[in-house]
């Protein structure tokens, strides 16, 4: 249960629903208790201040912070729900490995508003730069597996794969190593 002192006034942030009880102690010291919208029991903070000015600044900063938090959440949700710009034919690549650098390529074969269907494709070596290393490019259309659905992340440039995140391929050969 939330404790509200008998002589407290409530200041509420309309956008976030956060609120602050401001009051004075029996000796006249300015105090405040701050709560978030969904607080059931505990205050975010409870302070006794040296002056009314200090209390006003702290209350204003808390309520502004709560309003900013709500705005950032809304912006993040809007960004995540925005349609992606990935098209059929785009290629993702993933660079991964331990003591070697493996390169996997995936071609987008179908899109939906929330994600893409990608199929793994083979790669071709363009040139060797030394023993067991060189550059590879995707062999478009040479599929090596079935299509799987992947959600496009909020940056709208990557998808998650078993070995980490895949980024959009920029059209340049990618360096690999294969010591094992």
Secondary structure as the mmCIF struct_conf table of DSSP 4:
data_model
#
loop_
_struct_conf.conf_type_id
_struct_conf.id
_struct_conf.beg_label_comp_id
_struct_conf.beg_label_asym_id
_struct_conf.beg_label_seq_id
_struct_conf.end_label_comp_id
_struct_conf.end_label_asym_id
_struct_conf.end_label_seq_id
TURN_TY1_P TURN_TY1_P1 UNK A 6 UNK A 7
STRN STRN1 UNK A 9 UNK A 12
TURN_TY1_P TURN_TY1_P2 UNK A 14 UNK A 16
STRN STRN2 UNK A 19 UNK A 24
TURN_TY1_P TURN_TY1_P3 UNK A 26 UNK A 27
STRN STRN3 UNK A 30 UNK A 35
TURN_TY1_P TURN_TY1_P4 UNK A 37 UNK A 38
BEND BEND1 UNK A 40 UNK A 41
BEND BEND2 UNK A 44 UNK A 44
STRN STRN4 UNK A 45 UNK A 48
BEND BEND3 UNK A 50 UNK A 51
HELX_RH_AL_P HELX_RH_AL_P1 UNK A 52 UNK A 81
BEND BEND4 UNK A 82 UNK A 82
HELX_LH_PP_P HELX_LH_PP_P1 UNK A 83 UNK A 84
TURN_TY1_P TURN_TY1_P5 UNK A 88 UNK A 89
STRN STRN5 UNK A 91 UNK A 96
BEND BEND5 UNK A 98 UNK A 100
STRN STRN6 UNK A 101 UNK A 101
STRN STRN7 UNK A 102 UNK A 111
BEND BEND6 UNK A 113 UNK A 114
STRN STRN8 UNK A 115 UNK A 130
TURN_TY1_P TURN_TY1_P6 UNK A 131 UNK A 132
STRN STRN9 UNK A 133 UNK A 143
BEND BEND7 UNK A 145 UNK A 145
STRN STRN10 UNK A 148 UNK A 151
STRN STRN11 UNK A 152 UNK A 152
TURN_TY1_P TURN_TY1_P7 UNK A 154 UNK A 155
BEND BEND8 UNK A 156 UNK A 157
STRN STRN12 UNK A 158 UNK A 161
TURN_TY1_P TURN_TY1_P8 UNK A 162 UNK A 163
STRN STRN13 UNK A 164 UNK A 168
HELX_LH_PP_P HELX_LH_PP_P2 UNK A 169 UNK A 169
BEND BEND9 UNK A 171 UNK A 172
STRN STRN14 UNK A 174 UNK A 177
#
